[in-house]
């Protein structure tokens, strides 16, 4: 589920089918995310998670 592609920040891909669940644990920080389906990121399916 996780991958680091040699960048300064870690990238990961989360795939979940309609009936599955996933849990992620974050350390404090600000994390950007986006949908990886072609065209979705470009159409605004992006966001930020802030963890205190």
N, CA, C and O atoms as a DFTB+ gen file, in Angstrom:
208 C
 N C O
     1  1       0.810      -1.186       0.000
     2  2       0.000       0.000       0.000
     3  2       0.858       1.256       0.000
     4  3       0.400       2.278      -0.510
     5  1       2.059       1.245       0.533
     6  2       2.860       2.459       0.563
     7  2       4.041       2.338      -0.376
     8  3       4.527       1.241      -0.651
     9  1       4.492       3.477      -0.862
    10  2       5.660       3.503      -1.732
    11  2       6.340       4.842      -1.604
    12  3       5.670       5.872      -1.531
    13  1       7.652       4.851      -1.576
    14  2       8.413       6.086      -1.623
    15  2       9.197       6.039      -2.925
    16  3       9.992       5.127      -3.154
    17  1       8.966       7.024      -3.767
    18  2       9.554       7.014      -5.104
    19  2      10.793       7.887      -5.195
    20  3      11.060       8.472      -6.245
    21  1      11.557       7.984      -4.110
    22  2      12.812       8.712      -4.118
    23  2      12.664      10.218      -4.037
    24  3      13.630      10.938      -4.293
    25  1      11.505      10.711      -3.694
    26  2      11.305      12.148      -3.562
    27  2      11.529      12.559      -2.121
    28  3      11.653      11.713      -1.235
    29  1      11.582      13.863      -1.888
    30  2      11.785      14.363      -0.530
    31  2      10.624      13.992       0.371
    32  3      10.806      13.828       1.577
    33  1       9.449      13.859      -0.188
    34  2       8.294      13.462       0.608
    35  2       7.858      12.069       0.176
    36  3       8.046      11.683      -0.978
    37  1       7.294      11.341       1.077
    38  2       6.835       9.986       0.769
    39  2       5.509      10.055       0.025
    40  3       4.622      10.828       0.386
    41  1       5.383       9.247      -1.006
    42  2       4.137       9.116      -1.749
    43  2       3.554       7.754      -1.447
    44  3       4.292       6.780      -1.293
    45  1       2.239       7.675      -1.360
    46  2       1.633       6.373      -1.221
    47  2       0.342       6.340      -2.005
    48  3      -0.284       7.371      -2.248
    49  1      -0.043       5.152      -2.395
    50  2      -1.272       4.943      -3.148
    51  2      -2.170       4.065      -2.306
    52  3      -1.770       2.986      -1.869
    53  1      -3.384       4.531      -2.080
    54  2      -4.349       3.777      -1.290
    55  2      -5.473       3.345      -2.206
    56  3      -6.158       4.181      -2.795
    57  1      -5.662       2.059      -2.325
    58  2      -6.760       1.520      -3.124
    59  2      -7.726       0.829      -2.181
    60  3      -7.325      -0.003      -1.367
    61  1      -8.981       1.171      -2.293
    62  2      -9.995       0.519      -1.468
    63  2     -11.223       0.261      -2.327
    64  3     -11.736       1.173      -2.975
    65  1     -11.688      -0.965      -2.333
    66  2     -12.919      -1.270      -3.056
    67  2     -14.110      -0.780      -2.229
    68  3     -13.935      -0.331      -1.096
    69  1     -15.285      -0.863      -2.773
    70  2     -16.475      -0.335      -2.122
    71  2     -16.789      -0.918      -0.764
    72  3     -17.469      -0.274       0.036
    73  1     -16.314      -2.119      -0.480
    74  2     -16.644      -2.754       0.798
    75  2     -15.429      -2.977       1.678
    76  3     -15.490      -3.772       2.616
    77  1     -14.343      -2.304       1.403
    78  2     -13.144      -2.487       2.214
    79  2     -12.922      -1.265       3.100
    80  3     -13.522      -0.210       2.894
    81  1     -12.058      -1.428       4.079
    82  2     -11.700      -0.347       4.987
    83  2     -10.190      -0.269       5.066
    84  3      -9.490      -1.259       4.853
    85  1      -9.698       0.917       5.373
    86  2      -8.267       1.110       5.570
    87  2      -8.081       2.127       6.684
    88  3      -8.891       3.040       6.841
    89  1      -7.025       1.969       7.446
    90  2      -6.701       2.920       8.507
    91  2      -5.285       3.427       8.268
    92  3      -4.373       2.650       7.983
    93  1      -5.116       4.730       8.387
    94  2      -3.802       5.348       8.234
    95  2      -3.458       6.084       9.516
    96  3      -4.336       6.651      10.166
    97  1      -2.196       6.077       9.878
    98  2      -1.733       6.816      11.044
    99  2      -0.735       7.863      10.558
   100  3       0.250       7.531       9.899
   101  1      -0.994       9.129      10.884
   102  2      -0.139      10.222      10.466
   103  2       0.565      10.828      11.665
   104  3       0.015      10.856      12.766
   105  1       1.783      11.313      11.454
   106  2       2.450      12.137      12.451
   107  2       2.038      13.581      12.190
   108  3       1.461      13.876      11.143
   109  1       2.322      14.475      13.115
   110  2       1.951      15.881      12.952
   111  2       2.533      16.442      11.660
   112  3       3.679      16.163      11.307
   113  1       1.739      17.223      10.973
   114  2       2.195      17.840       9.731
   115  2       1.035      18.184       8.828
   116  3      -0.129      18.016       9.192
   117  1       1.366      18.668       7.649
   118  2       0.379      19.014       6.632
   119  2       0.622      18.112       5.440
   120  3       1.744      18.020       4.943
   121  1      -0.422      17.448       4.982
   122  2      -0.321      16.466       3.908
   123  2      -1.278      16.828       2.780
   124  3      -2.465      17.059       3.014
   125  1      -0.760      16.875       1.561
   126  2      -1.590      17.094       0.384
   127  2      -1.980      15.740      -0.195
   128  3      -1.198      14.790      -0.151
   129  1      -3.193      15.657      -0.738
   130  2      -3.618      14.421      -1.372
   131  2      -4.416      14.740      -2.623
   132  3      -4.909      15.854      -2.795
   133  1      -4.536      13.743      -3.497
   134  2      -5.309      13.896      -4.724
   135  2      -5.762      12.542      -5.224
   136  3      -5.213      11.505      -4.851
   137  1      -6.767      12.569      -6.068
   138  2      -7.269      11.344      -6.686
   139  2      -6.377      11.011      -7.869
   140  3      -6.081      11.887      -8.683
   141  1      -5.942       9.761      -7.982
   142  2      -5.028       9.361      -9.052
   143  2      -5.742       8.832     -10.301
   144  3      -5.079       8.402     -11.246
   145  1      -7.066       8.855     -10.323
   146  2      -7.788       8.470     -11.542
   147  2      -7.524       9.559     -12.578
   148  3      -7.679      10.742     -12.275
   149  1      -7.127       9.182     -13.800
   150  2      -6.794      10.191     -14.815
   151  2      -7.875      11.264     -14.960
   152  3      -9.056      10.963     -15.127
   153  1      -7.433      12.529     -14.891
   154  2      -8.320      13.665     -15.057
   155  2      -8.948      14.191     -13.779
   156  3      -9.382      15.342     -13.745
   157  1      -9.009      13.396     -12.742
   158  2      -9.678      13.814     -11.511
   159  2      -8.880      14.889     -10.773
   160  3      -9.453      15.876     -10.311
   161  1      -7.563      14.705     -10.659
   162  2      -6.729      15.712      -9.995
   163  2      -6.845      17.044     -10.732
   164  3      -6.991      18.095     -10.107
   165  1      -6.780      16.996     -12.051
   166  2      -6.855      18.206     -12.863
   167  2      -8.213      18.903     -12.736
   168  3      -8.312      20.113     -12.941
   169  1      -9.239      18.153     -12.403
   170  2     -10.566      18.717     -12.222
   171  2     -10.872      19.075     -10.770
   172  3     -12.024      19.334     -10.421
   173  1      -9.843      19.089      -9.927
   174  2     -10.003      19.610      -8.582
   175  2     -10.202      18.598      -7.478
   176  3     -10.507      18.990      -6.352
   177  1     -10.044      17.309      -7.748
   178  2     -10.212      16.322      -6.686
   179  2      -8.890      16.216      -5.912
   180  3      -8.146      15.243      -6.033
   181  1      -8.633      17.258      -5.113
   182  2      -7.415      17.380      -4.312
   183  2      -7.794      17.914      -2.940
   184  3      -8.899      18.426      -2.761
   185  1      -6.907      17.802      -1.982
   186  2      -7.193      18.331      -0.648
   187  2      -5.947      18.352       0.206
   188  3      -4.864      17.954      -0.226
   189  1      -6.123      18.825       1.430
   190  2      -5.054      18.907       2.409
   191  2      -5.562      18.353       3.732
   192  3      -6.683      18.642       4.151
   193  1      -4.728      17.557       4.381
   194  2      -5.012      17.056       5.724
   195  2      -4.003      17.694       6.661
   196  3      -2.799      17.604       6.423
   197  1      -4.472      18.337       7.720
   198  2      -3.598      18.919       8.734
   199  2      -3.737      18.118      10.015
   200  3      -4.837      17.976      10.549
   201  1      -2.628      17.596      10.506
   202  2      -2.611      16.798      11.728
   203  2      -1.844      17.571      12.781
   204  3      -0.681      17.922      12.580
   205  1      -2.500      17.837      13.915
   206  2      -1.856      18.553      15.021
   207  2      -1.153      17.609      15.951
   208  3      -0.557      18.043      16.937
